[in-house]
Amino acid sequence: MAPLCADPRQVVIALDVTQRLSLLQLVQDITSYMISQLEAPTDQLGPVSPGEENDGVGGGTGPSLDAQQQKLTSIEKPTQEASTGKVAQETSSDKPPQEAATNNPPHKPSIGRAAQDAKSIQLAAMDNLRQWRDEFLPRLRDIAEVKDSSAIEAERQARREKLKKEDAETTESSSPEDVTQLQSLYRPMPTPLTELPPQDRREALTCTLLLLLATGKYSAHSRALMLYLASALALPPTFVNEQEGEIAKSLMESSNADGKENMSAEAEAAKRQEENKLSRYWKVGLASVAGAAVIGVTGGLAAPLVAGAISGIMGGVGLGGVASFLGIFWANGALVGALFGAYGAKMTGEMMDNYAKEVEDFRFIPLDQDQQQTDQPSEKTDKGQQQAKAEQRRLRVTIGINGWLSSESDIQKPWLVLGADSEAFALRYELKTLLGLGSALNDLVHSLAWKTVKRELVKRTALATLLAALWPVQILAAASTSIDNPFQRARHRSRKAGRLLADALVNRVQGERPVALVGYSLGASAIHACLQELADRRAFGLVDSVVLIGAPAPAASDHWRALRPVVSGTIFNVYSENDLVLGLVYRLHALDYGVAGLQPVHGVPALRNVDFSAHVTGHLRYPLLTADILRRCGFLPPQVVNTQQAGGESP
């Protein structure tokens, strides 16, 4: 199956000038709305890194047992403030013991200074979004304002007759729930284009997608625009995903056929030269549409003719051998290589070895089994593997991050439910540390002390137990000897991995593609640290969407408003009020910011809370529920059935 359109100018035939101007207005409305979603009053902005996140010291071993015992003593003997519903400020568990002892409570960043920093991030994000808009919109405007000639109108009429004859307007393959769910996540802007036949709306969306690719990249902003546009046009997200996939496969297959599979770091430099050629093609192409003087396409950029109506209309104005839009990419391996991160090599190559020196085992593991084969290479198998890799390339990347491990195979297991809509990876890091934490968590929930008191604890929510410091003494004793140090150590390493992940994204290991981040427990903590690093570095348009599952991270609204600008799409906070394990291990942190994994985060644009309290009876349930969670977040179609292993401990 080929992409629905091979040239963005096909929209000239699909839509008349009035309809194209409506499309232009719709895109302008969407981009204005996207910019407005980044705005927040300064007094509603908080710190990017709240007080408890000073975790860069101490070597990642967590607080000493002495410091923990100090902490536990204060919890076992609640202050008068705690008894009246207030909670005293907790000491940061990531500070060295001597600093913790002298700073109790720890210094909280000045709200004024924190708000000013967050405001500067917000303004930088808005400028970045405007620059992206200004790079793309003029191209759409040029097409929208093309005058309808008699030749164009004749082709449009011929197309419509052909569509009627072929009964192109068939029943949608997706269910109405797909569109409803998308519109609940991405506000549908009002537009008269909803009255158009489905095929016209599909071509309008696909041509817009190709126009976005005309910039030489597919940023997270572009992905968000496509979802807003699909929502407004009442098209399912599955259609967007299908077109992204077909375009990616077409680009890779043709590039491989030209012998351009082996890319190097020179792709970035070569890309700039090819972008100039692409810009020249753009000007030539639009001149031909308008019937202006035709300049020959030079520089070896000639490619196959655009099929059907568009080739006829172009030939009619004198171009004869017009290159298709995708043909420009097909003829230039540097553009394709830069778009896909040198054909995916950056995500598994030498750069990852450098990161592994900072965080042990740091590596992106492809989730497609064909990419993991290590059989003895041969010319035949190499060719087959190259073809398989080409088919696996997508215009988007999804990275799943674990919070603990029970076995090495668990690195990939929770994320195998991710569909073929994106190129999916699992982030492997600190294998020994996460295995140790998994063992400690399992021992805790199977301990006699936990089983003995759990019946009493479940009468209250985990957050209420945490804030009121009502943990039984035997549970605190068990935690201090078995779980606190493994959790603090793993948390520190996870946050460090998150900062390295941010650096990898800034260095475009994913190419010029948007990235979705999904993580549970300390995997969500790694994502949180990644977003903080991206905010500090003013790195925008990289992350498309985020799913935080049972996150041991702050829930303060002003904090998340400060982080919101680095995510172009939606942030999902998946929480459970029944997660007693998370409440127990997070008790050593400052609680006045709340706990995202135990409660909703309110008042943040594009941040959606997903209450899984009815399904999650304990922290260890999350990896078993990733399919259900991702379905609720729109990552999987609503009708997808959970094929993951059922059961598991319900601590």
Buried (B, 14 or more C-beta within 10 A) or exposed (E): EEBBBBBBBBBBBBBBBEBBBBBBBBBBBBBEEBBEBBEBEEEBBBBBBBBBBBBEEBEBEBBBBEBBBBBBEBBEEBEEEBEEEEBBBBBBBBBBBEBBEEBBEBEBBEEEEBBEBBBEBBBBBBEBBEEBBEBBBEBBBBBBEBEBBEBBEBBBEBBBEEBEEEEBEEEBEBBEEBBEBBBEBBEBBEBEBEEBBBBBBBBBBBBBBBBBBBBBBBBBBBBBBBBBBBBBBBBBBBBBBBBBBBBBBBBBBBBBEEEBBEBEEEBBEBBEEBBEBBBBBBEBBBBBBBBEEBEEBEEEBBBBBBEBBBBBBBBBBEBEEBBBBBBBBBBBBBBBBBBBBBBBBBBBBEBBEEBBEEBBBBBBBBBBEEBEEEEEEEEEEEEEBBBBBBBBBBBBBBBBBBBBBBEEEBBBBBBBBBBEBBBBBBBBBBBEBBBBBBBBBBBBBEBEBBEEBBEEBBEBBBBEBBBBBBBBEBBBBBBBEBBBBBBBBBBBBBBBBBBBBBBBBEEBBBBBBBBBBBBBBBBBBBBBBBBBBBBBBBBBBBBBBBBBBBBBBBBBBBBBBBBBBBBBBBBBBBBBBBBBBBBBBBBBBBBBBBBBBBBBBEEBBBBBBBBBBEBBBBBBBBBBBBBBBBBBBBBBBBEBEBEBEEEBBEB
